[in-house]
Amino acid sequence: MSLLAPIWLLLLIPVGLIAVTYVVMSRRRSAYAVRFSNLDLLDKVAPKSPGWRRHAPAAALLAMLVLLVVGFARPTAQVQVPRERATIMVAFDVSASMEATDVAPDRFTAAREAARQFVEGLPPRFNLGLVAFSGQASVAVPPTTDRQAVLAALGRLTTASGTAIGEAVHSSLEAIQRLDTEQEPPPAHIVLLSDGSNTTGRPLPEAARAAAERGVPVTTIAYGTQTGTIDIQGNQIPVPVDAPALQELARSAGGGFYEAASGDELQAVYDDIGTSVGYRTERQEIWPWFVGAGLLLAALAAIGSMLWFSRLP
């Protein structure tokens, strides 16, 4: 937190003087009560001491003054606000290795469910597109604000052989480029999920360079475990995740890299990506928070004083 007008903090000096004066006067009252000559009579006159309640309203009022002074100093904080517009392409691996059951019920089903929740959680103003890739990549849904179209396309996905990760990046970039915008192009981001190595199509370094040249970050998710296998004609074929290749793609393209070994982990990854892509951090004034808290303390002080002492503080 920072302050735009810290000079107002000088008002804390009189607030401090009020606090000191209150403490001094309270001690004087205590000393006077002890000097009362007949302690037994004092017990009968005032058998119950208000204790901490006597000081609670004053403490609340002093805290209110401190909060109001800080509010005058115009505090600011980093606040996340939704982006006005952006384009996100979700590149989804539908290679045969996604049928591995090391993630329950299988990689493909769990990944599709996590992607569905990611789609539903994005701000409605965003353009969202879907690219499916196995041996080749194709744009299943061009960038659109129609979430139902993307969800329907996710439901139609099926697996096939091959893993063309580089082609998925290029197809996503082409879909972003084709988006017709009359204004300055909105920020764009590619979120690519895969569980394997690039086995066909253009190499990953070429795809990373293309994304970096266009200023489109590529965030990659390595999904699955190193022990995943698929059944091919009765044979268990290992399909481990190639995390280093996906990590290098993300690094070269200016995006983030994540690993997920379960459906829950993948959902957490998507939640994190949605926050970083769907929102931007701005410094905003938060003085209303301090003023509101101060007024609440003032109200509590008044209520407490009325209940305990039948008077306003």
SULSULKA-V178694 format. One record per residue. N is the residue number from 1. OMEGA is omega in whole degrees, -180 to 180 (none if undefined). BURIAL is I if it has 9 or more other ideal C-beta (glycine too) atoms within 8 Angstrom, else O. Layout:
n=N omega=OMEGA burial=BURIAL
n=N omega=OMEGA burial=BURIAL
This chain:
n=1 omega=176 burial=O
n=2 omega=-176 burial=O
n=3 omega=178 burial=I
n=4 omega=-179 burial=I
n=5 omega=-175 burial=O
n=6 omega=-180 burial=O
n=7 omega=-179 burial=O
n=8 omega=179 burial=I
n=9 omega=176 burial=I
n=10 omega=178 burial=O
n=11 omega=177 burial=I
n=12 omega=180 burial=I
n=13 omega=177 burial=O
n=14 omega=177 burial=O
n=15 omega=177 burial=I
n=16 omega=178 burial=O
n=17 omega=177 burial=O
n=18 omega=180 burial=I
n=19 omega=180 burial=I
n=20 omega=179 burial=O
n=21 omega=180 burial=O
n=22 omega=-180 burial=I
n=23 omega=-180 burial=O
n=24 omega=-179 burial=O
n=25 omega=179 burial=O
n=26 omega=179 burial=I
n=27 omega=178 burial=O
n=28 omega=179 burial=O
n=29 omega=179 burial=O
n=30 omega=180 burial=O
n=31 omega=179 burial=O
n=32 omega=-180 burial=O
n=33 omega=180 burial=O
n=34 omega=-180 burial=O
n=35 omega=177 burial=O
n=36 omega=-168 burial=I
n=37 omega=-175 burial=O
n=38 omega=-176 burial=O
n=39 omega=178 burial=O
n=40 omega=178 burial=O
n=41 omega=179 burial=O
n=42 omega=179 burial=I
n=43 omega=-179 burial=O
n=44 omega=-180 burial=O
n=45 omega=-178 burial=O
n=46 omega=-175 burial=O
n=47 omega=-177 burial=O
n=48 omega=177 burial=O
n=49 omega=179 burial=O
n=50 omega=177 burial=O
n=51 omega=-176 burial=O
n=52 omega=-178 burial=O
n=53 omega=-180 burial=O
n=54 omega=-176 burial=O
n=55 omega=-175 burial=O
n=56 omega=180 burial=I
n=57 omega=180 burial=I
n=58 omega=179 burial=I
n=59 omega=179 burial=O
n=60 omega=179 burial=I
n=61 omega=178 burial=I
n=62 omega=177 burial=I
n=63 omega=177 burial=I
n=64 omega=-180 burial=I
n=65 omega=178 burial=I
n=66 omega=-180 burial=I
n=67 omega=179 burial=I
n=68 omega=178 burial=I
n=69 omega=178 burial=I
n=70 omega=177 burial=I
n=71 omega=176 burial=I
n=72 omega=-180 burial=I
n=73 omega=175 burial=I
n=74 omega=178 burial=I
n=75 omega=177 burial=I
n=76 omega=178 burial=I
n=77 omega=175 burial=O
n=78 omega=-176 burial=O
n=79 omega=177 burial=I
n=80 omega=178 burial=O
n=81 omega=-179 burial=O
n=82 omega=174 burial=O
n=83 omega=180 burial=I
n=84 omega=-179 burial=O
n=85 omega=179 burial=O
n=86 omega=178 burial=I
n=87 omega=178 burial=I
n=88 omega=173 burial=I
n=89 omega=175 burial=I
n=90 omega=178 burial=I
n=91 omega=-169 burial=I
n=92 omega=180 burial=I
n=93 omega=176 burial=I
n=94 omega=177 burial=I
n=95 omega=-176 burial=I
n=96 omega=-180 burial=I
n=97 omega=178 burial=I
n=98 omega=176 burial=I
n=99 omega=179 burial=I
n=100 omega=-175 burial=I
n=101 omega=176 burial=I
n=102 omega=171 burial=I
n=103 omega=-175 burial=I
n=104 omega=-10 burial=O
n=105 omega=169 burial=O
n=106 omega=-175 burial=I
n=107 omega=-174 burial=I
n=108 omega=-177 burial=I
n=109 omega=-179 burial=O
n=110 omega=-180 burial=I
n=111 omega=180 burial=I
n=112 omega=178 burial=I
n=113 omega=178 burial=I
n=114 omega=178 burial=I
n=115 omega=179 burial=I
n=116 omega=180 burial=I
n=117 omega=176 burial=I
n=118 omega=180 burial=I
n=119 omega=-177 burial=I
n=120 omega=-177 burial=O
n=121 omega=-179 burial=I
n=122 omega=177 burial=I
n=123 omega=-175 burial=O
n=124 omega=-179 burial=O
n=125 omega=-177 burial=O
n=126 omega=165 burial=I
n=127 omega=-178 burial=I
n=128 omega=178 burial=I
n=129 omega=-178 burial=I
n=130 omega=174 burial=I
n=131 omega=176 burial=I
n=132 omega=-179 burial=I
n=133 omega=170 burial=I
n=134 omega=175 burial=I
n=135 omega=174 burial=I
n=136 omega=-178 burial=I
n=137 omega=178 burial=I
n=138 omega=178 burial=O
n=139 omega=180 burial=I
n=140 omega=178 burial=I
n=141 omega=175 burial=I
n=142 omega=-178 burial=O
n=143 omega=-177 burial=I
n=144 omega=174 burial=I
n=145 omega=-180 burial=O
n=146 omega=-178 burial=O
n=147 omega=-179 burial=I
n=148 omega=178 burial=O
n=149 omega=179 burial=I
n=150 omega=180 burial=I
n=151 omega=179 burial=I
n=152 omega=179 burial=O
n=153 omega=176 burial=I
n=154 omega=-180 burial=I
n=155 omega=-178 burial=O
n=156 omega=-175 burial=O
n=157 omega=175 burial=I
n=158 omega=-176 burial=O
n=159 omega=177 burial=I
n=160 omega=-176 burial=I
n=161 omega=177 burial=O
n=162 omega=179 burial=I
n=163 omega=-178 burial=I
n=164 omega=-177 burial=I
n=165 omega=179 burial=I
n=166 omega=179 burial=I
n=167 omega=179 burial=I
n=168 omega=178 burial=I
n=169 omega=-180 burial=I
n=170 omega=179 burial=I
n=171 omega=178 burial=I
n=172 omega=179 burial=I
n=173 omega=179 burial=I
n=174 omega=179 burial=I
n=175 omega=178 burial=I
n=176 omega=-178 burial=I
n=177 omega=-179 burial=O
n=178 omega=-180 burial=O
n=179 omega=-175 burial=I
n=180 omega=176 burial=O
n=181 omega=179 burial=O
n=182 omega=-179 burial=O
n=183 omega=176 burial=O
n=184 omega=-177 burial=O
n=185 omega=-180 burial=O
n=186 omega=177 burial=I
n=187 omega=-179 burial=O
n=188 omega=-178 burial=I
n=189 omega=176 burial=I
n=190 omega=175 burial=I
n=191 omega=-173 burial=I
n=192 omega=177 burial=I
n=193 omega=178 burial=I
n=194 omega=178 burial=I
n=195 omega=-175 burial=I
n=196 omega=180 burial=I
n=197 omega=176 burial=O
n=198 omega=-174 burial=I
n=199 omega=-178 burial=O
n=200 omega=179 burial=I
n=201 omega=-177 burial=I
n=202 omega=-177 burial=O
n=203 omega=-177 burial=O
n=204 omega=178 burial=I
n=205 omega=178 burial=O
n=206 omega=179 burial=I
n=207 omega=179 burial=I
n=208 omega=179 burial=I
n=209 omega=-180 burial=I
n=210 omega=180 burial=I
n=211 omega=-179 burial=I
n=212 omega=179 burial=I
n=213 omega=180 burial=O
n=214 omega=179 burial=I
n=215 omega=-180 burial=O
n=216 omega=179 burial=I
n=217 omega=176 burial=I
n=218 omega=175 burial=I
n=219 omega=-176 burial=I
n=220 omega=177 burial=I
n=221 omega=174 burial=I
n=222 omega=-170 burial=I
n=223 omega=180 burial=I
n=224 omega=-179 burial=I
n=225 omega=178 burial=I
n=226 omega=-176 burial=O
n=227 omega=-178 burial=O
n=228 omega=176 burial=I
n=229 omega=173 burial=I
n=230 omega=-178 burial=I
n=231 omega=176 burial=O
n=232 omega=180 burial=O
n=233 omega=177 burial=O
n=234 omega=179 burial=O
n=235 omega=178 burial=O
n=236 omega=-177 burial=O
n=237 omega=180 burial=O
n=238 omega=176 burial=O
n=239 omega=180 burial=I
n=240 omega=179 burial=I
n=241 omega=177 burial=I
n=242 omega=-177 burial=I
n=243 omega=-178 burial=O
n=244 omega=-179 burial=O
n=245 omega=179 burial=I
n=246 omega=177 burial=I
n=247 omega=179 burial=I
n=248 omega=177 burial=I
n=249 omega=180 burial=I
n=250 omega=-179 burial=I
n=251 omega=-178 burial=O
n=252 omega=-177 burial=I
n=253 omega=176 burial=I
n=254 omega=179 burial=O
n=255 omega=179 burial=I
n=256 omega=179 burial=I
n=257 omega=180 burial=I
n=258 omega=172 burial=I
n=259 omega=179 burial=I
n=260 omega=-177 burial=I
n=261 omega=178 burial=O
n=262 omega=178 burial=I
n=263 omega=179 burial=I
n=264 omega=178 burial=O
n=265 omega=179 burial=I
n=266 omega=178 burial=I
n=267 omega=178 burial=I
n=268 omega=177 burial=I
n=269 omega=180 burial=I
n=270 omega=178 burial=I
n=271 omega=-180 burial=I
n=272 omega=178 burial=I
n=273 omega=180 burial=I
n=274 omega=179 burial=I
n=275 omega=-176 burial=I
n=276 omega=-178 burial=O
n=277 omega=-174 burial=I
n=278 omega=-178 burial=I
n=279 omega=174 burial=I
n=280 omega=-179 burial=O
n=281 omega=179 burial=O
n=282 omega=174 burial=O
n=283 omega=-178 burial=O
n=284 omega=176 burial=O
n=285 omega=-178 burial=O
n=286 omega=-180 burial=I
n=287 omega=178 burial=I
n=288 omega=178 burial=O
n=289 omega=-178 burial=O
n=290 omega=178 burial=I
n=291 omega=179 burial=I
n=292 omega=178 burial=O
n=293 omega=178 burial=I
n=294 omega=179 burial=I
n=295 omega=177 burial=I
n=296 omega=178 burial=O
n=297 omega=178 burial=I
n=298 omega=179 burial=I
n=299 omega=179 burial=O
n=300 omega=178 burial=I
n=301 omega=-180 burial=I
n=302 omega=-179 burial=I
n=303 omega=-180 burial=O
n=304 omega=-180 burial=I
n=305 omega=179 burial=I
n=306 omega=-179 burial=I
n=307 omega=-172 burial=O
n=308 omega=-172 burial=I
n=309 omega=179 burial=O
n=310 omega=176 burial=O
n=311 omega=176 burial=O
n=312 omega=-179 burial=O
n=313 omega=none burial=O
